[in-house]
Amino acid sequence: MSSLCREVVTLQLGHYSNFVGTHWWNLQDASLSYDPESPPCEVQSDVVFREGQTLGGHVTYTPRLIAMDLKGSLRTLRQQGSLYESGKDTSAVTWEGSVMMHEESPPVKNSFLEDLDKLDKGEILAEADFSPQPQCLAGSVNVDTVNNHLARIQKSYRLEGSVKVWSDFLRIHLHPRTISVVHPDGVSNRLEAFGQGDSLLQGSVLEELEDKLHFFVEECDYLQGFQVLCDLADGFAGLGSKVTEMLHDSYSGRGILTFGLAPVSHPDSTPVKDLYHLLNCTLGTVHMANHSSFFCPLTLRGGLGRRPSSPSAFPHLCYDPSLWYHSSSVLALALDAITVAYRLRNNSIPMWQMADTLAVSGRKVVTAYGAVPFPMMHGTSLPDALSACADALPWRPLSACPEAGDGRCYGQWATLKGFEGQKLISSLASGTKAPTPLHSLHSGEDILASYIRSFYPSAPLALQLVSAPSKLTPPFPQIFSQSLDAQGFLQSQPPPPGFPPPVVSSLPVMTSLQSGPALDPWLSELHRGASAFDIRRVAPSFLSQGPEVADYQEALEQLRLLAWCYRDDSCGVMRSSSEEDDDD
């Protein structure tokens, strides 16, 4: 891997964020190449991975990652990992009396984790002919060989019933400094309210986080910034607000791209918990937007209020919105495309430039949309695919924010990733009339820009085309319809009856980040929901650990002003009192 790159440090704060992050890191791992003879990949993996060495001298690649979660989220995963362990040392034991040992039975590993253990030890699995290689990630097995072998036995993994926590489907080794287990006050061991997370980042928790940050940052040649994945609906929103504030103060000039994650549903939800989720989303949005280069909520929920509409549906996906294992995989695919611009080997766009393009005039909240997968027929061209979507854009909301229908947008960043092997331009014979204006253009960038501008005629637009697809390796869930082939492109005909659909091993994805008027009703709805009651009477326990009532009211006022920024082309322009009355 090249040592000259703009490195990024990732922080994952909260259980659902770690679900999304685990899928995202599995996608990155699937694209890694450990063969020095192979041509360089389009995506520069050492932007987010770091190189190390085991005690046995084997080269390792681990995420430049800090993951924070509650006790119980690791199950079979050891907090310090197993990558650099040297075995147990009993030389310091001096007690000569009798010893009584109490040993708790470890959690049972699912079939995928059991196979990973065997591969780590260099064992041959019964499902296929497999031979270990000397070059290894964890000290035993070549990673390219592991990926190939796992792909052959992919059909055996159906983890929907066995995934309880994110570590149940983690396929990579983590650095010993990656995981931080936080222990909130109280017997529930939960972070349910914003104030709990806000007050947590102090003392030993703060010292541990600073120590981990310094370790990852100081080994970077050129740190371009941080990508932060933070739970938005629980107390981790308070922790994320403090973390982004610390990053903003300590690493001035670096990019801080923050993504607020929210699942479609929470287990054991109650009306009181639903109210807490709304309040956490409200405060988290305001505070994390203040301290980030931009803040983007990511969720498949139909809304962040207490009565959301139906979850986002995708024409070629068959996912279960209630399963975190499923919904997080869809968001991870979108996030893979959203973040690729600053991870490219050539023509990379720095984080700060991406943020400056979108967060114009103080509008730091952006909304995401995605076509997962991008509907492209195998063997056709990009103009053919886009012409088939001429009546409507192919993407769906990824931020619970429907697009505005008036074609206005203050800034947009579109990415098409994964057209590898397909034609970007039309191959019409000389003298043949182009069926659409798109077919007469001579570059993929011009074709995509012309298509998007037909919906947003006057909006500033930045776009990126990346041929490499998102590679899907076990245990990514097979949530795809029978309309897709193995490369994730549309088939002209579904498989014949009795034939199983192909296992999808890669996927083209199209995403759009937007700053525009659509965020006004989204932010205003969040403000109305949090302002509709007296929090001191309805949810006094929410304020028991902070924030103060005055701080809460100030955050609501900031949210109201932020919504106004998306209502008028001039940020912060105050309307007359009569206009305010009209909105009530």
N, C-alpha and C positions, 0 to 999 in steps of 0.2 A: 504493500500500500504506500502511496505517496505521503511524505511527511509535510508537504507544503499544501495547506488547505486552510479554509476558514472554519475552525472548529465550533461546534455547538454543544452545550451542556443541556441535558434534558432533566426536568423535574416532574415527577408524577406524584400527585398529592391526593390520596383518597382511593377507596376500593374500586369504584367504577373507572376512575382514571387509569388505574393499574390494569383493569380488564382491557381497556382500549389500548393502553401502552404495550401490554403483552402481545396482543395481535400485531401491533405496529412493529415491534422489535422482531417478531417472528417473520414478518414480511421482509424486513431489512436483512435478516440472517439468510433468508432464502436466496437473496440476490448476491450474497458475498461469494467471491471467487478466491480460492487459496492457491491457485495454480499460477506461478510467476510467468509461465510461458503463454498464458491466455491474454488476449488483448484487453486493455483497460476498460472497465465498465463505464457506461454513460453516467451513472450515479457514483459519486465519490464516497465510498462507505466510511472512510476515516474522518469524515466530517462529524459523524456521531459515534463511531467506534474508536476505541483506543487499543493500542498494541501493548501487550505485556508478555510475561514469561513465567511459566510455572517453575516450581522448585526443581523439577526434573529437566529444565532447560527447553521445554516446548513452548513455541510461540502461541500466544492466545490473543483473541480479539473479543473484548467485552464492551458493552455499552458505556458511554460516558453519561452515566445516569445516577440520579438520586431518587429513590422511590420511598415514599412515606405512607405508612398504613397502620392500622390498629393491630393489637395482639390477636392472634387467631387467623390472620389473613394469609399466613404462609403455609400452614399445614405441613406438607412433606418437605418444603423448601427450608434449608438452613439459612439463618440470617447472615452468617459469614460466608455462605457458599461452600463449595468443595473444591474449587479450582486450585487453590494454593495451599491446601492442607498438607501436613507432613506426617500425619499419623499421631496416635495418642502417646503422650509422654508421661510415664508413671514414675519417673526418677525422683520427683519431689514428694512422693507419698512417704511419710515417716510414721504414721500411726500404726502401732503393732497390735492393738486390741482387735476385738471382733468387729466386723463391719456388716451392717444390714443394708442391703440395697433394695430400693423400691423403684421399679422400672415400669413406666407407663407404655402401653402398647402404642406404637406409632400409627398414624392414620394410614389407611389402605390406599395404595397408589393405583391409579387407573391403568388401563392397558398401555396407553401411550407412554406414561412415565416409566412403567416397567421396562418397555422396550428401550427407552433412552438410557436407563441404567445398564442394560445389557450391552448396548453399543458403546457406552463409556468404558466398560470393562473389556471391550474387544471381543465380546462373545458373539458367536454366530447364531442368528435367530432362525427359528425353524421355518418361518414363512418363506424364506428365499435364500438363495445361495449368496453368501456374503463373506468377504474376507477383509479383515482389518488391515489398515495401511500404517506405515510408520509416521507420516506427517499428521499431526493431530491438533485438535482444539483443546481438549480437556486432558491430554496426556495419553491418548490411546488410539483414537480413530479419526481418519481424515474426514473433514466436514462435508466436502463434496460427495464422498462415498455415503456418508450418513444420509444426506439429502436424497440421493438417488435411491438408497435402500428404503427409506421411509415412504418415498413416492410409490414404490412398488407394493407396499402393504397398506396404502392409504384407506382402502375400503374397509379395513378392520376397525378403524377408529370412528366410533359414533359416541361422542362424549357428552351429548346433551343431558344424559341422566347422571353423569358422574362429576361434572365440573361444579364445584362448590365455591372455589376461590380462584383468583387469577393464576396462582402458581400451579394449578392443576393442568394447565396447557402451555406452560412456559417451556420452550424448546432450547433455550440458550443458557449458558453459564453467566452469572453476574459477578461483578467485582465485589470483594469483601466490604468495600466502603459504599456500596450502592443502597442497601436496605436500611431504613430507619423505622423501628417499631415505636410508635408513640403511645403513651399511656395517659389518657385524660383522667381528670379527677372524677371521683364517684365510682359506684359499684357497677354501673351498667357497661363500662368500657366502650362507650359510644360517644361520637361527636355529633350531636343532634342539632346544636344551635351555633350560630355564627360566633357568639361571644366565647364559647368554649374553645374553638379553634384559634380565635384572636388572642386569647390569653395563654395559649399553649406554647407559643414561640418565645420562650424566655428560659433562663437558667440552663440546665443541661441539654435541653432540646435545641436551643439556639446555638450553644457551643458545638454540639455534634453536627448540626447543619453547616455551620461556618467552617468547621474542620473538613467536612466532605467537599464543600464547594472549593476551598483553597486547594485541596488535593487535585481535583479535576481541572481547575482553572489554571493552576501554575504550570502544569505540564503542556498546556496549549501553546503553540507557536503564534497563532493569531485567532484569538477568541472573537467570533462575530456576535455571539449572544446566547440567549437561553430560550428554549421552547418549554413552556410550562403547561402541563395538563393537570387541571384541578377540578375536583368534584364541586359542583355549583349548588347542589340542593341540600347539602348537609353542612356540618360544622367545619369541614375542610375548606369551605368558602372563606371562613374567617382566617384559617391558617394560610390559605393561598394569598389573601389580601396582605398579610404581614410579610410573607415570603417575597411577593413581588415588590413591596415597598422596600424591603432590604436590598433586593437586587438593583432596584432603581437608584438607591442611595450609594451602594457600594461599587457598582459597575456602570457608572455614568458613561453614556455614549455607546453602550452595547445594546443590541436589539433584545427586546423582551416580548416574545409573541406568546400570548396566553390564550389557552382554549379552555372554556368552562364546560365540563362534561356533566350530562344529566341522563340517567336511564329513563326508559319509557315508564317503568313502574318500579316501586320499591316493595320489598317483602314486608308483610305485617303492617301495611299502611293504615293509618287512622285519620280522622278529620283533623286532629291536633297536629299530627306529623305532616299532613298535607299543608297545613298553615305554616309550619316551620319551614317546609321546603320552599314555599313562596317567599318567605322573609329572607331566607338564606340566599336565594337566587337574586333578590332585589339588592341586598347589601353587597353580595359578592360581585355583581355586575358593576356597581358604582365604584367600589374600591379597587378592584383589579383593573378596570379600565383606566383609572387615574394613574396607576403606577406601571402600566404596560405600554409598549409601542403600539400595539393594538390588542383588543380583546374580542374573541370570537366564541360565542356559545356554540356547542356542538351537541345535538340531541336529535333523536327520532321521534320525540314527543310531538303531539300536535300543538302544544303551547306550554308555557311555563307556569300558567295559573293553576288554580285548583280544579278547574273543569276543562281540561284540554280536549281538543278534537282528536280524531283518529290519528294514529301514528303514520309517519311517512311510508308510502307504499312505492315499490319499485317494480316496473313491469316484468323484469326477468329475475327477480329474487323471490324465494319462498322462505322467508325468515320468520321466526317467532318473536315478536316484539317484547314479550315478557321475559325471554331468556337473555340475561346479560351476555352470555357466551355468544349469542347470535347478534344482538344489536351492536355490541362493541366491535364485532368483526366488520360490520358495514361502515361504522365510523372510522375504523382504522384504515380501511381501503381508501376512503375519502381523504383522510389525513396524510396518507402516503403521497397522494397527488398534490395536496395543498402545500406540503412542505418541500416538495422536490426542487423548487426553483433555487433555493439556497444550498442544495446538496449536490448540484451537478459538478462534474469534472471540468467541463468547458461551458462558457457562457453562463456561469452561475450568477444569480442576482443576490446581493447581500441582504440580510434581514432588514437592515435599516432602510434600504431602498424600497423593499416590498412594503414595509410599514408606511413610509412617506407617501407612496402611491395611493394608499387606501385611507389612512387616517389624516384627512385634510381638514384644516381649520378646527382642530379639537374634536373631530368626530372619531373617537378611538374605538367605538364598537362597530364591528363589521359582521355581516351575516354570510353564511355559507350555503351553497347549493351543490348537488352532485348528481351525475348520471352514473349509477353503479349497477351494472356496467354501462359503458357508452355503447349504444345500439349500432354496431357496425357489422354488416354482412361480410362473411368471409369471402375474399376474392374481389371485393368491390373497392371503390375509392372513397376518400373523405367527402368529396362533393356529393356522391351518391348517398352516403349516410346522413349528411346534414340536410340534403334536399328532402329526404324522407321525413325529417322533423320540421319541415318548413312552417307548419301551422302553430307549433309551440316548441319552446326550448325543451331539451330532453332531460334537464335536471330537475330534482325534487328538493324541497327544503331540508337542510341539515341543521337549522338553527331555530326551528319552530316559527319561522318568519316567512310567510308567503311573499312572493315578489309583487312589487307595485305594477299595476297594469298600464301606467302612463309612459313607460319607456324612459323615465328619468333616473339618473344614477350619477353620484358624485365621483365615483371611481370604481373600477372593476378589474380584478385579476383572474383570468381564466387559464386553466391548465388542461391539456389533453395528454394523457399518459397511456401508452400501451398499444400504439398502432403498428407495432413491429410486424413486418412481413406484408403489410397492406400498402396500397398506393395512396399517396397524399393528394396527387393531382389526377385529373381525368386524362385518360389515354385515348382521346378521340382521333379518328383518322383525319388526315388532312382534308380540308374542305367540308367536313361534317359540321352541321350546325349544333352548337352547344345547347343541350336541353334546358339548362338554367344558367344564369350568370355565373354561379359558382364554378361550373364546369369549364369556363373560359379563363379562369385565373391560373397563375403559373407557380404558386408556392403555397404550401400548407398554411403558413402564417396568414397570407392574404385571404385564403379561403375561409379560415376560421374567423378572422376579424370581420370580413364582409358579412358572414352569417350572423354573428352576434350583434353587429351594428344595425342589422335589419330590425332588431328588437329594441336596441338602445342607440338611436341615431346620433345623439350628440354627447354621449357619455365618454369620458376618458377611459381608454382600454389598454391594459397590458396583458400579454398572453405568452404562454410557454407551451411548446410542443416537445414531448419526450417520447422517443420510440419504445423504450424499455417498458414492458408491462409490470404490473404487480404480480410477482410469482407466488402462487399459493401452494404451500407444502403442509403436510400434516403437522398439527391437527386442526388446520383451518376448516371450519364447518362447511359442508357441501350444501349450501342454501340456494342453489341456482336452479332455474327452471330447465326443462328439457329442450328449450329453444336454443341453448348455447352449446357450442362445441368445446373441445378440450382447451382451446386457447381463449375461450370467453367470447368468441364472435358468434353472431347469429347464424343458425343453420337454415338452409332453405327448406328442409323437412326435418321433423322430429325423428328420433330413433324408431324403427319398426316395433310393433307390439311384441313384447317378450324379450326385447333387447334392453339391457340396462343403459341409462344415459351415461355419456362419458364423464369421467372425473375431470372437473375443471381445474387446470393447473396454472393458469394465468388469466389476467383480466384487464381489459382496457377501461379506464376511468376518466371521466371529465368532471372538473369542479369549477366553481366560480365563487370568489370572495367579492362581496359588494358592500359599498357604503352608499346608501341612498334613502329616499323618502319612505321606503318600506319599513325602515327601523323606527319611524315616528309612532305608528300605531302599536308596534311591538313593545317599545319602551313605555309608551303611555299606558298600555294595558297592565304592564308590570307595576307601574306607579299607582294606577287606580286600585289594583288588587291589594297592594300593601297599605293604601291610605283609606280603605273602606271601613276600617274599624279602629277602635281605641286599643292600641297594643297593651297599655297598662291594665286594661280590664280583661281583654280576651286572651292575651298570652303573656301574663306577668312572668312566668318562668323563663321565657325567652330572654328577658332582660336581666335575669338573676346574675349572670356572669358577664354582662355587658352586651351590647353597648348601652351607654346612658341614653335616656329618652331624648335629650337635646341632640346627641350625636345621631340618633336614629332619624329624627326629624330633619336634620341637616342633610343626611344621605338621601332622603326622599326629595328634598328640594333640588339637590344635585341631579337626581334622576329626571326630575321634571324639566330642568334646564337642558339636560342632555337630549331629551326627546325633542325639544324645540330646535336643537341644532339640525335635526333631520327634517324639520318642517319648513325651514326657510333656507335659501341658498347662502345666507350670511349667518354664520354660527353665532348664537347668543343674541340675535336680534329680538328684542322684547316686543311683544304685541301690546296693543292697547287693552285697557281693562275691559272694554266692551267685548273684544275678541275673546278674552279669557272667560267672560261670562257665557259666551256662546258655546264654549267647550264643556261647560259644567252640565 
